[in-house]
Amino acid sequence: MAYVGRRQGRWDEAIALMEKAFSLNPRNVTLANNLSESYRFLRRYPEALRVSDLAISLAPKASSLYPAKALLQVEADGNTRAARETLKRIDRRNYPELPGIESFLDLLDGRFKESLAGLAAFPKEVLEAGNFYRPKSLLEGLTYLIMNDRARAQVPCESARRILEKAIAGSSRDARMRSSLGIALACLGRKEEAVREARLAADITSVSSDALDGPFFQEGLAMVYAMVGESDAAIDILDKLLSFPSGTSVTFLRLDPDWAPLWKLPRFRKLMEKYG
């Protein structure tokens, strides 16, 4: 009931039900992890971290719990150093995806060459999760864009476009792929196509139909708008996302250089002050 309520946007009811369920089954690691994630969407970071630590105490060898905590630490207060310490507890032999997480932390810290090296070490061609599907070539291209090397960004972004279009041919209603394709097209300077794909992703999995994953695709649309120079449209979306439960956070908007096109704008600064 809690999981269904969360998808429907009934967050207070979902949290209450999840807390009750966990009180009845206090050794359920999956439930603890979901409760922590729910607190994160509500931006109740101290509670999210407390439950994340509890989940880890229940299953200290579960490598996947540590990246979740590390990213939560950054989201809570921008502490990438603490996040890196958390990742040290992972046995690399059991978690080959770790370079992808480290690459993201390097990106946040402005260590772009190290971030690219981490991507190269990632063992798969696509970084994938429930609401996330990014060819590592796309992340490489975006990193070159951040480094103001648009010429070098073109080849990996074109590679990502081909990968995504092939994947979409077999799964046309996958919002994750559509959202990433929009970003790849924006990287290539194909503005109208980029916006179309990002909007389609946001329509396929809308906030009204899925309050958990829908905001992620709205954020993807905002990123495309920022990349193609439609800053007001991007900020309008971010303002809405920050006004209700979502994975969008002031900390990541300030730290993640993918949002750099907005950083110096007065409207963006006011937005950060409003929700910071």
Backbone bond lengths (Angstrom), bond angles and torsions (degrees), N, CA, C in turn:
res aa  C-N    CA-C-N  psi(-1)  N-CA   C-N-CA  omega(-1)  CA-C   N-CA-C  phi
1 M - - - 1.462 - - 1.527 111.01 -
2 A 1.330 116.01 -39.16 1.462 120.29 179.46 1.522 111.05 -64.08
3 Y 1.313 116.97 -44.81 1.456 120.48 -178.06 1.525 111.25 -64.84
4 V 1.333 117.31 -39.89 1.458 121.39 177.75 1.523 109.82 -65.88
5 G 1.333 116.54 -45.69 1.459 120.43 179.52 1.509 112.45 -60.35
6 R 1.306 116.57 -36.71 1.465 120.37 179.01 1.528 110.88 -64.07
7 R 1.314 117.06 -44.20 1.466 120.87 177.60 1.529 111.45 -62.46
8 Q 1.328 116.08 -30.44 1.457 120.84 -179.37 1.524 112.87 -84.68
9 G 1.332 116.73 -1.56 1.459 120.33 178.51 1.511 114.40 83.76
10 R 1.327 117.59 11.38 1.467 120.97 177.67 1.530 107.51 -91.80
11 W 1.337 115.32 72.25 1.456 121.48 -167.69 1.529 113.33 -67.93
12 D 1.308 117.72 -45.28 1.468 119.54 -178.38 1.524 110.78 -62.01
13 E 1.320 116.07 -43.73 1.462 120.34 178.35 1.525 110.54 -64.92
14 A 1.328 116.98 -41.39 1.461 121.24 -179.53 1.533 111.25 -62.99
15 I 1.335 116.20 -44.00 1.461 120.37 178.92 1.524 110.59 -62.12
16 A 1.324 117.03 -45.19 1.467 120.48 -179.66 1.526 111.01 -60.66
17 L 1.318 116.77 -42.88 1.464 120.85 179.19 1.529 111.48 -66.79
18 M 1.331 115.95 -39.81 1.458 119.66 -179.43 1.530 110.66 -67.04
19 E 1.323 116.20 -40.84 1.467 119.69 177.24 1.528 110.80 -63.03
20 K 1.328 116.41 -39.77 1.463 119.85 177.73 1.521 110.57 -64.62
21 A 1.331 116.43 -45.09 1.460 120.59 179.12 1.523 111.23 -59.79
22 F 1.350 114.86 -40.92 1.468 118.18 -178.46 1.526 111.41 -70.64
23 S 1.312 117.39 -32.36 1.472 120.16 176.22 1.526 110.89 -64.66
24 L 1.333 116.29 -29.44 1.470 121.00 178.87 1.521 112.31 -85.56
25 N 1.316 116.05 -20.31 1.465 120.49 -177.17 1.525 108.58 -140.02
26 P 1.334 118.03 68.08 1.463 121.81 -168.39 1.528 115.40 -75.43
27 R 1.333 117.83 3.09 1.465 119.86 176.40 1.532 111.63 -112.63
28 N 1.328 116.25 14.15 1.459 121.45 179.46 1.528 109.34 -84.47
29 V 1.328 116.47 103.98 1.460 121.48 -174.97 1.528 111.18 -66.96
30 T 1.317 117.01 -41.01 1.465 120.45 179.89 1.518 111.22 -61.17
31 L 1.316 116.04 -41.29 1.464 120.45 178.47 1.525 110.63 -65.10
32 A 1.323 116.90 -42.86 1.468 120.38 178.49 1.525 110.75 -61.72
33 N 1.316 116.21 -41.64 1.463 120.09 179.85 1.524 111.32 -63.63
34 N 1.332 116.58 -40.87 1.457 120.79 178.61 1.520 112.16 -68.86
35 L 1.311 116.67 -34.99 1.457 120.47 177.20 1.527 110.38 -65.94
36 S 1.322 116.05 -42.16 1.466 120.24 177.10 1.529 110.39 -61.06
37 E 1.323 116.31 -44.04 1.468 120.14 179.04 1.529 111.15 -61.94
38 S 1.326 116.53 -37.84 1.463 119.99 179.80 1.518 111.08 -66.27
39 Y 1.319 117.28 -42.63 1.458 120.29 175.44 1.533 110.37 -60.15
40 R 1.341 116.24 -37.40 1.466 120.00 179.76 1.523 110.64 -62.98
41 F 1.318 117.85 -42.81 1.460 120.54 179.30 1.526 111.30 -62.93
42 L 1.325 115.92 -31.45 1.463 120.28 177.19 1.528 111.73 -83.68
43 R 1.336 115.73 -1.17 1.465 123.49 -178.90 1.523 111.95 62.44
44 R 1.305 115.43 31.36 1.468 122.01 174.61 1.531 106.67 -96.64
45 Y 1.328 114.43 71.46 1.459 120.82 -167.61 1.530 114.59 -65.39
46 P 1.333 120.43 -41.08 1.471 118.47 177.81 1.528 112.63 -58.21
47 E 1.328 116.22 -41.06 1.465 119.10 178.60 1.519 111.08 -69.04
48 A 1.327 116.31 -38.90 1.463 120.05 178.48 1.525 110.72 -61.36
49 L 1.330 116.96 -42.61 1.464 120.33 179.38 1.523 111.65 -68.20
50 R 1.324 116.24 -38.17 1.471 119.28 178.77 1.521 111.19 -61.00
51 V 1.322 117.15 -44.90 1.463 120.53 -178.72 1.529 110.57 -73.01
52 S 1.331 117.00 -32.47 1.466 120.05 175.32 1.518 110.53 -61.65
53 D 1.334 117.05 -43.55 1.466 120.91 176.78 1.527 111.12 -63.36
54 L 1.321 115.91 -37.15 1.459 120.11 178.30 1.524 110.53 -64.31
55 A 1.339 116.99 -42.93 1.461 120.73 177.70 1.527 110.66 -60.19
56 I 1.333 116.52 -42.67 1.464 120.60 179.50 1.528 110.99 -64.88
57 S 1.318 116.67 -37.48 1.470 119.56 179.12 1.532 111.16 -65.29
58 L 1.322 115.82 -29.36 1.466 120.19 179.27 1.526 111.94 -78.04
59 A 1.336 116.23 -28.78 1.471 120.07 -177.40 1.522 109.36 -144.27
60 P 1.332 116.94 71.00 1.468 119.89 -174.21 1.526 114.57 -64.57
61 K 1.334 117.63 -17.54 1.463 120.28 179.53 1.530 112.58 -93.72
62 A 1.318 117.50 0.17 1.473 121.46 179.57 1.528 109.07 -80.51
63 S 1.314 116.63 96.19 1.467 121.66 -172.46 1.518 112.79 -58.30
64 S 1.323 118.02 -32.68 1.466 120.42 -174.89 1.524 113.33 -67.32
65 L 1.334 117.58 -16.79 1.463 120.03 -179.69 1.527 112.19 -74.05
66 Y 1.315 117.13 -27.24 1.462 120.39 -174.24 1.535 113.25 -74.08
67 P 1.346 119.73 -42.66 1.474 117.74 174.55 1.520 112.81 -60.13
68 A 1.335 117.27 -37.56 1.462 120.02 178.07 1.522 110.50 -60.20
69 K 1.335 116.55 -43.37 1.461 119.28 178.72 1.534 110.93 -67.96
70 A 1.331 116.94 -40.77 1.465 120.58 -178.49 1.527 111.25 -60.07
71 L 1.322 116.89 -46.31 1.460 120.18 179.48 1.523 111.23 -66.84
72 L 1.327 116.15 -33.79 1.456 120.72 176.94 1.525 110.52 -65.58
73 Q 1.327 116.69 -39.03 1.466 120.29 177.98 1.533 111.09 -60.89
74 V 1.327 115.40 -41.70 1.466 118.78 178.54 1.519 110.14 -66.25
75 E 1.330 116.06 -44.47 1.457 120.14 -178.06 1.526 111.78 -63.03
76 A 1.315 116.39 -34.19 1.461 120.61 -177.62 1.525 112.24 -68.21
77 D 1.351 116.67 -44.40 1.476 117.55 -175.61 1.530 114.05 -150.79
78 G 1.335 116.89 15.24 1.458 119.72 177.47 1.507 115.00 75.26
79 N 1.324 117.35 16.64 1.460 121.30 -173.63 1.531 111.16 -85.65
80 T 1.324 116.31 85.55 1.468 119.56 179.68 1.531 111.37 -71.94
81 R 1.320 117.27 -27.09 1.472 119.64 178.90 1.523 110.71 -64.72
82 A 1.329 116.81 -45.12 1.463 120.58 177.27 1.522 110.59 -63.13
83 A 1.331 115.79 -37.58 1.465 119.80 178.92 1.526 110.87 -62.83
84 R 1.310 116.90 -40.65 1.463 120.26 179.48 1.532 111.08 -66.06
85 E 1.331 116.13 -36.46 1.463 119.37 176.85 1.526 110.90 -63.74
86 T 1.317 116.29 -38.92 1.463 120.40 177.74 1.527 110.57 -62.71
87 L 1.324 116.87 -42.13 1.465 120.41 -178.47 1.523 112.42 -66.16
88 K 1.330 117.42 -23.48 1.466 120.33 179.14 1.528 112.23 -64.64
89 R 1.334 116.09 -17.50 1.467 119.81 -178.89 1.524 112.17 -80.64
90 I 1.328 116.99 -4.37 1.461 121.03 -179.26 1.519 110.18 -87.65
91 D 1.317 115.78 135.84 1.458 121.53 171.99 1.532 107.73 -80.24
92 R 1.328 116.52 109.74 1.460 120.61 -175.10 1.529 112.64 -57.29
93 R 1.305 116.68 -29.33 1.468 119.65 -178.81 1.520 111.31 -65.65
94 N 1.321 116.18 -26.47 1.462 120.46 -178.42 1.528 113.28 -98.86
95 Y 1.327 116.74 -1.41 1.461 119.37 -176.77 1.529 109.08 -143.91
96 P 1.337 117.23 75.87 1.468 120.35 -176.53 1.525 113.62 -66.48
97 E 1.339 117.57 -13.07 1.466 120.65 179.54 1.531 113.05 -80.00
98 L 1.325 117.31 -3.37 1.462 121.16 -175.14 1.533 113.67 -55.05
99 P 1.341 120.14 -39.31 1.471 118.70 179.46 1.522 113.60 -56.62
100 G 1.334 118.11 -28.06 1.453 120.22 178.24 1.523 112.08 -66.22
101 I 1.351 116.64 -40.28 1.464 120.93 177.53 1.528 110.14 -68.22
102 E 1.325 115.77 -43.79 1.469 119.89 179.64 1.528 111.17 -63.41
103 S 1.326 115.99 -36.10 1.458 120.32 177.86 1.524 110.96 -61.05
104 F 1.334 116.55 -40.90 1.462 120.28 179.71 1.530 110.87 -66.24
105 L 1.320 117.29 -41.35 1.469 119.89 177.68 1.523 110.63 -63.16
106 D 1.328 116.79 -39.99 1.460 119.78 176.96 1.528 110.87 -62.23
107 L 1.326 116.06 -38.85 1.466 120.35 177.76 1.524 110.21 -60.76
108 L 1.332 116.43 -45.61 1.461 120.27 179.70 1.524 111.86 -62.92
109 D 1.319 116.10 -32.72 1.469 120.82 -178.90 1.525 112.73 -85.83
110 G 1.333 117.19 1.50 1.457 120.09 179.96 1.507 114.22 76.63
111 R 1.336 117.09 16.88 1.472 122.14 178.81 1.538 107.76 -95.88
112 F 1.324 115.41 76.00 1.459 119.73 -167.81 1.529 113.10 -71.40
113 K 1.302 117.68 -38.15 1.468 119.65 177.83 1.528 110.89 -64.40
114 E 1.326 115.83 -41.10 1.464 119.69 177.27 1.523 110.76 -65.95
115 S 1.331 116.32 -35.98 1.458 120.41 178.23 1.521 110.78 -63.77
116 L 1.319 116.75 -42.73 1.458 120.67 177.51 1.524 111.45 -64.21
117 A 1.334 116.71 -37.90 1.466 120.17 177.96 1.522 110.76 -64.70
118 G 1.336 117.01 -39.03 1.455 120.43 177.10 1.507 112.16 -63.26
119 L 1.330 116.37 -40.80 1.466 119.74 176.95 1.520 110.82 -62.20
120 A 1.329 116.42 -42.52 1.462 120.03 -179.94 1.526 111.44 -61.40
121 A 1.339 116.13 -31.07 1.470 120.39 -178.48 1.526 112.63 -82.76
122 F 1.322 116.71 -11.69 1.466 118.98 179.53 1.518 108.85 -66.11
123 P 1.339 118.47 131.05 1.468 120.87 -167.98 1.524 116.05 -78.59
124 K 1.328 118.26 -7.25 1.462 120.73 -178.44 1.517 110.28 -119.68
125 E 1.326 116.29 162.78 1.455 120.53 -179.49 1.527 112.37 -82.15
126 V 1.332 116.41 -16.77 1.459 121.04 -178.06 1.517 110.10 -131.96
127 L 1.322 117.02 133.91 1.462 122.31 170.29 1.517 106.52 -91.55
128 E 1.320 116.06 121.38 1.465 119.56 -168.31 1.521 111.34 -135.63
129 A 1.339 115.76 139.55 1.462 122.88 172.93 1.526 107.12 -147.21
130 G 1.327 116.45 -171.96 1.454 119.80 -175.66 1.512 114.11 -59.74
131 N 1.340 117.43 -36.20 1.459 120.12 -179.85 1.525 111.62 -123.04
132 F 1.316 116.94 23.96 1.461 121.62 -169.45 1.520 109.19 -143.30
133 Y 1.343 116.62 127.12 1.459 121.59 177.92 1.524 107.41 -146.90
134 R 1.335 115.91 95.40 1.449 120.83 -176.43 1.528 110.36 -124.26
135 P 1.327 118.23 113.16 1.469 118.66 169.21 1.526 109.00 -57.36
136 K 1.312 116.08 138.92 1.473 115.86 -178.42 1.523 111.10 -66.86
137 S 1.335 117.21 -21.07 1.462 119.34 174.12 1.520 111.03 -64.89
138 L 1.338 117.65 -33.33 1.465 120.46 176.84 1.526 110.29 -66.47
139 L 1.330 116.94 -44.01 1.463 120.06 178.99 1.530 110.81 -64.22
140 E 1.332 115.97 -35.14 1.464 119.96 175.49 1.528 110.43 -63.25
141 G 1.329 115.72 -46.59 1.457 119.71 179.84 1.512 112.31 -61.69
142 L 1.331 116.81 -42.04 1.460 120.21 178.93 1.523 111.31 -63.78
143 T 1.323 116.52 -34.97 1.467 119.78 178.47 1.522 110.78 -65.87
144 Y 1.321 116.60 -41.14 1.470 119.06 176.13 1.527 111.30 -63.89
145 L 1.328 116.86 -36.61 1.465 119.58 175.69 1.524 110.84 -60.87
146 I 1.332 115.47 -44.61 1.459 120.54 178.50 1.533 110.64 -59.74
147 M 1.330 115.87 -33.86 1.463 121.92 179.60 1.535 111.59 -81.44
148 N 1.330 116.49 6.59 1.468 122.59 -179.25 1.514 112.74 61.35
149 D 1.340 115.77 31.50 1.459 121.26 176.55 1.532 107.97 -113.98
150 R 1.335 115.12 72.50 1.465 120.33 -175.70 1.527 111.74 -62.21
151 A 1.339 117.14 -34.72 1.462 119.92 -179.14 1.533 111.01 -61.78
152 R 1.330 116.34 -43.49 1.469 119.73 -179.87 1.520 111.93 -72.62
153 A 1.312 116.84 -23.25 1.461 120.16 -179.57 1.518 112.22 -72.02
154 Q 1.327 117.21 -24.65 1.460 120.23 -171.87 1.525 113.54 -63.28
155 V 1.318 117.74 -43.30 1.468 120.16 -176.01 1.528 111.69 -64.74
156 P 1.348 120.31 -52.21 1.463 118.75 178.52 1.530 113.19 -64.63
157 C 1.333 117.90 -34.06 1.468 119.01 178.66 1.518 111.42 -69.38
158 E 1.314 116.94 -35.80 1.467 120.02 175.16 1.521 110.73 -67.07
159 S 1.326 116.36 -39.22 1.467 120.21 175.68 1.526 110.77 -60.82
160 A 1.343 116.18 -43.09 1.464 120.64 178.26 1.519 110.93 -62.98
161 R 1.324 116.67 -40.95 1.468 119.93 178.82 1.523 110.94 -57.99
162 R 1.327 116.76 -45.31 1.465 120.10 -179.33 1.531 111.18 -64.57
163 I 1.336 116.18 -42.76 1.469 120.56 179.07 1.525 110.41 -60.41
164 L 1.319 116.25 -44.03 1.459 120.95 -176.20 1.521 111.66 -71.22
165 E 1.311 117.37 -41.28 1.465 119.02 179.46 1.524 110.98 -64.88
166 K 1.314 117.36 -36.43 1.463 120.84 175.98 1.521 110.47 -65.10
167 A 1.336 116.93 -43.48 1.466 120.74 179.80 1.524 110.94 -65.54
168 I 1.329 116.68 -40.13 1.457 120.77 -179.21 1.521 111.70 -66.37
169 A 1.313 116.60 -30.55 1.468 119.79 178.65 1.524 111.46 -58.35
170 G 1.321 116.35 -28.24 1.459 120.15 179.40 1.510 113.46 -101.81
171 S 1.339 117.26 -3.68 1.462 121.07 -177.44 1.523 108.93 -155.12
172 S 1.328 116.01 69.93 1.459 121.08 -168.66 1.520 113.79 -69.15
173 R 1.339 117.78 -17.47 1.466 120.58 -177.99 1.523 111.89 -103.71
174 D 1.309 117.46 19.90 1.459 121.26 177.86 1.524 108.79 -86.65
175 A 1.328 116.29 104.82 1.462 120.79 -176.40 1.523 111.78 -62.33
176 R 1.330 117.25 -31.34 1.470 120.43 -179.77 1.523 110.77 -59.93
177 M 1.330 115.33 -45.75 1.464 120.62 -177.95 1.525 111.06 -69.69
178 R 1.325 116.81 -40.63 1.459 120.61 179.31 1.530 110.71 -62.91
179 S 1.325 116.24 -42.66 1.456 120.66 179.91 1.526 110.84 -62.14
180 S 1.320 116.59 -44.82 1.467 120.42 179.37 1.519 111.56 -66.50
181 L 1.333 116.41 -36.54 1.465 119.08 177.33 1.524 110.14 -63.37
182 G 1.323 117.23 -39.77 1.454 119.79 176.16 1.521 111.79 -58.14
183 I 1.320 116.28 -42.01 1.470 120.37 179.65 1.523 110.71 -67.27
184 A 1.346 116.96 -41.13 1.468 120.44 178.40 1.527 110.98 -62.33
185 L 1.327 116.96 -42.27 1.461 120.81 179.32 1.534 110.98 -66.41
186 A 1.328 116.45 -36.62 1.464 119.61 176.00 1.523 110.33 -63.88
187 C 1.314 116.30 -39.59 1.463 121.38 177.13 1.527 111.02 -59.88
188 L 1.332 115.77 -33.81 1.464 121.40 -178.98 1.528 112.65 -86.62
189 G 1.343 116.82 -0.22 1.456 120.31 178.76 1.512 114.65 81.20
190 R 1.328 117.75 15.38 1.463 122.16 -178.74 1.530 108.53 -96.29
191 K 1.318 114.80 77.59 1.465 122.97 -166.61 1.525 113.48 -59.44
192 E 1.305 118.36 -55.28 1.463 121.03 -174.24 1.520 111.27 -62.09
193 E 1.331 117.04 -43.05 1.462 120.26 178.56 1.526 111.25 -65.37
194 A 1.322 115.76 -38.81 1.464 120.44 -179.23 1.523 110.91 -61.95
195 V 1.330 115.78 -48.13 1.462 120.04 -179.55 1.531 110.20 -64.15
196 R 1.321 116.76 -40.18 1.463 119.89 -179.99 1.519 111.57 -59.87
197 E 1.328 117.14 -46.40 1.461 120.74 -178.28 1.529 111.42 -66.94
198 A 1.322 116.45 -41.83 1.468 120.06 -179.67 1.527 110.63 -66.22
199 R 1.327 117.09 -38.36 1.461 120.13 176.47 1.521 111.26 -65.65
200 L 1.323 116.25 -39.85 1.459 120.12 179.24 1.525 110.38 -61.97
201 A 1.318 117.05 -42.25 1.468 120.81 177.55 1.519 110.27 -59.76
202 A 1.338 116.60 -44.13 1.462 120.88 -179.35 1.523 111.72 -67.38
203 D 1.327 117.20 -26.79 1.458 120.90 177.02 1.526 111.51 -79.93
204 I 1.322 116.75 -38.92 1.470 120.68 -179.23 1.525 110.40 -61.42
205 T 1.335 116.02 -46.57 1.470 121.04 176.94 1.525 107.24 -120.50
206 S 1.312 115.11 84.95 1.462 120.51 -176.00 1.520 111.18 -84.47
207 V 1.315 116.15 162.91 1.457 120.96 177.32 1.528 110.27 -64.29
208 S 1.311 117.09 -36.55 1.470 120.47 -178.13 1.521 112.14 -68.57
209 S 1.327 117.44 -29.07 1.469 120.34 -179.97 1.516 112.74 -93.86
210 D 1.337 117.51 -21.13 1.463 121.66 -177.83 1.530 108.25 -153.05
211 A 1.328 115.82 96.28 1.466 120.74 -176.05 1.520 112.67 -72.54
212 L 1.336 117.36 -12.52 1.463 120.35 -179.69 1.525 110.91 -88.07
213 D 1.334 117.53 -52.55 1.463 121.12 -177.04 1.521 113.41 -93.71
214 G 1.329 117.41 -25.85 1.454 120.21 -177.36 1.520 114.64 -53.46
215 P 1.337 118.97 -44.30 1.467 118.97 -179.90 1.525 113.91 -59.74
216 F 1.327 117.30 -30.20 1.463 119.71 179.81 1.528 110.73 -60.87
217 F 1.332 116.38 -39.78 1.464 119.47 -177.59 1.521 111.69 -78.58
218 Q 1.329 117.10 -26.33 1.459 119.83 169.72 1.528 109.70 -64.96
219 E 1.325 116.39 -40.74 1.464 120.01 177.84 1.523 110.53 -63.76
220 G 1.343 116.82 -38.12 1.458 120.22 176.13 1.517 112.01 -61.44
221 L 1.333 116.82 -39.16 1.462 120.74 176.33 1.527 110.25 -64.73
222 A 1.320 116.44 -41.48 1.465 119.94 177.57 1.523 110.96 -61.09
223 M 1.330 116.85 -39.50 1.462 119.94 179.59 1.521 111.02 -64.45
224 V 1.324 116.50 -42.15 1.460 119.66 177.87 1.526 110.23 -61.50
225 Y 1.334 116.66 -45.19 1.467 119.38 178.21 1.532 110.43 -58.11
226 A 1.326 117.00 -42.85 1.464 120.19 179.51 1.525 110.90 -62.87
227 M 1.334 116.60 -39.66 1.465 120.71 -177.66 1.522 112.46 -68.41
228 V 1.334 117.17 -32.78 1.471 119.85 -175.71 1.526 112.53 -97.33
229 G 1.332 117.07 9.30 1.454 120.55 173.48 1.515 115.84 90.97
230 E 1.336 117.59 8.25 1.468 121.18 177.91 1.535 108.67 -95.10
231 S 1.309 115.51 68.26 1.464 120.50 -171.12 1.524 112.83 -66.20
232 D 1.322 117.89 -38.39 1.463 119.35 -179.60 1.521 111.54 -63.34
233 A 1.328 116.47 -41.31 1.464 120.49 178.15 1.530 110.38 -63.65
234 A 1.340 116.46 -39.93 1.467 120.63 178.67 1.523 110.79 -63.20
235 I 1.313 116.49 -46.29 1.469 120.83 -177.07 1.523 110.70 -67.80
236 D 1.322 117.53 -35.62 1.468 120.58 176.54 1.524 110.73 -57.77
237 I 1.326 116.25 -44.71 1.472 120.62 -179.57 1.523 110.43 -66.87
238 L 1.327 116.62 -45.14 1.469 120.09 -179.22 1.522 111.35 -61.66
239 D 1.305 116.73 -37.26 1.468 121.14 178.12 1.532 109.57 -59.80
240 K 1.317 117.03 -44.89 1.463 120.81 178.96 1.528 110.99 -65.16
241 L 1.329 116.61 -44.16 1.465 120.51 -177.41 1.521 112.11 -63.13
242 L 1.328 116.96 -35.45 1.455 120.68 179.84 1.526 112.72 -77.73
243 S 1.326 116.13 -11.74 1.466 119.95 -177.47 1.521 113.04 -88.26
244 F 1.325 117.75 -9.73 1.468 120.57 178.56 1.524 109.31 -141.19
245 P 1.340 118.72 170.63 1.464 120.91 -178.32 1.529 112.21 -58.01
246 S 1.314 115.09 126.90 1.468 121.04 178.58 1.521 108.58 -167.32
247 G 1.316 115.43 171.55 1.457 120.08 176.71 1.511 113.31 -82.39
248 T 1.319 117.81 -0.58 1.465 121.60 178.69 1.517 109.44 -76.61
249 S 1.323 116.52 129.08 1.468 120.12 -177.32 1.521 111.01 -131.97
250 V 1.309 115.43 147.38 1.460 121.59 177.17 1.524 110.36 -59.04
251 T 1.316 116.97 -40.15 1.466 120.39 -176.80 1.518 111.65 -61.01
252 F 1.337 117.03 -48.41 1.460 118.81 -179.08 1.525 111.65 -68.92
253 L 1.322 117.69 -33.94 1.456 119.57 176.81 1.524 111.02 -63.55
254 R 1.320 116.32 -32.31 1.464 120.41 179.09 1.525 112.68 -80.61
255 L 1.333 116.86 -30.17 1.458 120.46 -173.50 1.520 114.45 -96.06
256 D 1.321 116.27 -36.92 1.467 120.27 -172.85 1.530 109.68 -74.82
257 P 1.332 117.85 115.69 1.475 119.75 -176.15 1.518 114.02 -68.07
258 D 1.324 118.72 -7.03 1.463 119.55 171.51 1.526 110.97 -60.10
259 W 1.346 115.64 -24.19 1.469 120.69 179.95 1.519 112.26 -95.37
260 A 1.313 117.44 7.56 1.469 121.36 -176.98 1.530 113.97 -55.64
261 P 1.353 120.12 -32.54 1.473 118.29 178.45 1.528 113.87 -59.14
262 L 1.348 116.45 -18.23 1.465 119.73 -178.60 1.525 113.32 -99.40
263 W 1.306 118.18 -16.33 1.454 121.55 -165.39 1.539 114.19 -57.38
264 K 1.309 118.12 -38.49 1.472 120.34 -174.44 1.528 113.13 -88.61
265 L 1.316 117.29 -1.63 1.461 120.13 -175.75 1.531 110.93 -79.09
266 P 1.319 118.47 134.16 1.475 120.84 179.52 1.526 112.88 -56.06
267 R 1.339 118.22 -38.98 1.465 120.15 -179.49 1.526 111.02 -64.11
268 F 1.316 116.39 -38.28 1.465 119.51 179.21 1.520 110.49 -68.31
269 R 1.318 116.84 -41.87 1.467 120.18 179.27 1.526 110.85 -62.41
270 K 1.323 116.30 -40.02 1.466 119.89 177.21 1.530 110.59 -64.62
271 L 1.332 116.13 -36.89 1.461 120.51 177.91 1.520 110.56 -62.54
272 M 1.322 117.07 -42.94 1.451 121.32 178.94 1.530 111.47 -64.03
273 E 1.317 115.65 -38.32 1.466 119.93 177.12 1.531 111.14 -67.54
274 K 1.320 115.83 -38.51 1.469 121.20 -178.23 1.514 112.19 -62.15
275 Y 1.347 116.23 -41.08 1.459 119.50 -175.08 1.526 112.98 -108.59
276 G 1.337 116.51 -3.17 1.459 118.97 -178.53 1.506 113.22 -80.67
